[in-house]
Structure formats: structure tokens, C-alpha cells
Amino acid sequence: MYDLGLLPRHVFASQNMFVRQSPEFAETARQLPEPVRQSLSQDEWEWLEMGNYVELEFFTPQKLLQVVTQGIARSRELGSDDSMTSIYGDDDNTSTSAMIFASESFG
């Protein structure tokens, strides 16, 4: 299992997100383990500490597929088999970005 997690930086890159706030999410952010905190920028950490969050449905299918594809590519770097290939466009969220996922096996 590999956590593909959507991060605040994915929200920052989008202009049309409906950001909500919750005291419960603020408390959860304060309890994040140190390795998770270290993976976040200062802006991301502050955004989470304020209890900000975005519902999954506010991400476009293109953005969700891009995050999944990039997550698969990162997991491959950690040493899984060589039967998958991931090719994706840059992270500028434009309609010209291409995303292709191919696998040499069906299972």
C-alpha cells in the first residue's frame, strides 16, 4: 500500500477550490507525526494548522489522475517491479498536460 495523499500544495496550485475550516482538522494537524510534518512546507503546515481542508469532489478528474500517476511513479522509485511505466505532464494543471499509464501485465 502506498499513500498517494493530496497535499495543501495541490490546493495552492488551483484557483477554484472551496476551502473549508474545521477545529477538528486543526487539532488533527497538530498531532501529525514528525516525518509527515517534515515533508510539508511552512505554508502547507500553517494552512493545515488553521483547520483548512478541501472536499475531494472539488478536485478535477484530471488532477486526481495526475496525483495518482505521480504517486505510482514515486512508489516505483521505492523498488516495486519493472512492469509499469508512468508518463505524465508537468504540474501546471493545464489542458495540454498528457497523462498515460501503461502496464505490461494484467494482474
C-alpha positions in Angstrom: 0.0 0.0 0.0 1.3 3.5 -0.9 -0.2 6.7 0.4 -0.9 9.0 -2.6 -2.1 11.8 -0.3 -3.4 15.1 -1.7 -1.4 17.8 -0.1 -2.0 21.5 0.5 0.3 22.3 -2.4 -2.3 20.7 -4.7 -4.9 23.1 -3.4 -2.5 26.1 -3.6 -1.9 25.3 -7.3 -5.7 25.6 -8.0 -7.6 28.8 -8.1 -11.2 27.5 -7.8 -11.1 25.4 -4.6 -13.7 25.9 -2.0 -11.7 25.7 1.2 -13.4 24.9 4.5 -12.2 25.1 8.1 -12.8 22.8 11.0 -11.5 22.9 14.6 -11.3 19.0 14.4 -9.0 19.2 11.4 -6.8 21.8 13.1 -6.4 19.5 16.1 -5.6 16.6 13.8 -2.9 18.7 12.0 -1.3 19.5 15.4 -1.0 15.8 16.1 0.7 14.8 12.8 3.8 12.7 13.2 7.2 14.4 12.8 8.1 12.7 9.5 4.8 14.0 8.0 5.5 17.5 9.3 9.0 17.5 7.7 7.5 16.6 4.3 5.4 19.8 4.3 6.5 23.3 3.6 5.9 26.0 6.2 3.0 27.4 4.2 1.4 24.0 4.0 1.9 23.3 7.7 0.3 26.7 8.7 -2.6 26.1 6.3 -3.3 22.7 7.9 -2.9 24.1 11.5 -5.7 26.6 10.7 -8.0 23.6 10.1 -8.3 24.1 6.4 -9.5 21.3 4.2 -11.0 20.7 0.7 -13.6 18.1 -0.2 -12.3 15.5 -2.6 -15.0 16.3 -5.1 -13.5 19.8 -5.7 -10.5 18.3 -7.4 -10.9 17.8 -11.2 -10.6 14.2 -12.5 -7.5 15.4 -14.4 -5.9 16.5 -11.2 -6.8 13.3 -9.3 -5.4 11.1 -12.1 -2.2 13.2 -12.2 -1.7 12.8 -8.4 -2.3 9.0 -8.7 0.0 8.7 -11.6 2.8 10.7 -9.8 2.2 8.6 -6.7 2.6 5.4 -8.7 5.8 6.7 -10.2 7.1 7.6 -6.7 6.2 4.2 -5.4 8.1 2.6 -8.3 11.2 4.6 -7.2 11.0 2.8 -3.9 11.6 -0.6 -5.5 8.5 -2.3 -7.0 8.6 -4.5 -10.1 9.6 -3.1 -13.5 6.3 -3.9 -15.4 4.7 -0.4 -15.0 5.6 2.8 -16.8 4.2 6.2 -16.0 4.5 9.2 -18.2 2.8 12.5 -17.2 2.9 16.2 -18.0 4.3 18.9 -15.8 2.3 20.0 -12.7 0.9 23.3 -14.2 -2.7 21.9 -14.4 -3.2 23.0 -18.0 -5.3 21.1 -20.5 -2.1 20.4 -22.6 -0.7 18.1 -19.9 -0.7 14.5 -21.0 -1.1 11.5 -18.7 -0.6 8.0 -19.8 -0.3 4.9 -17.7 0.7 1.5 -19.1 1.3 -1.9 -17.6 2.9 -5.0 -19.1 0.7 -7.4 -17.1 -2.9 -7.7 -16.3 -2.5 -8.8 -12.8 
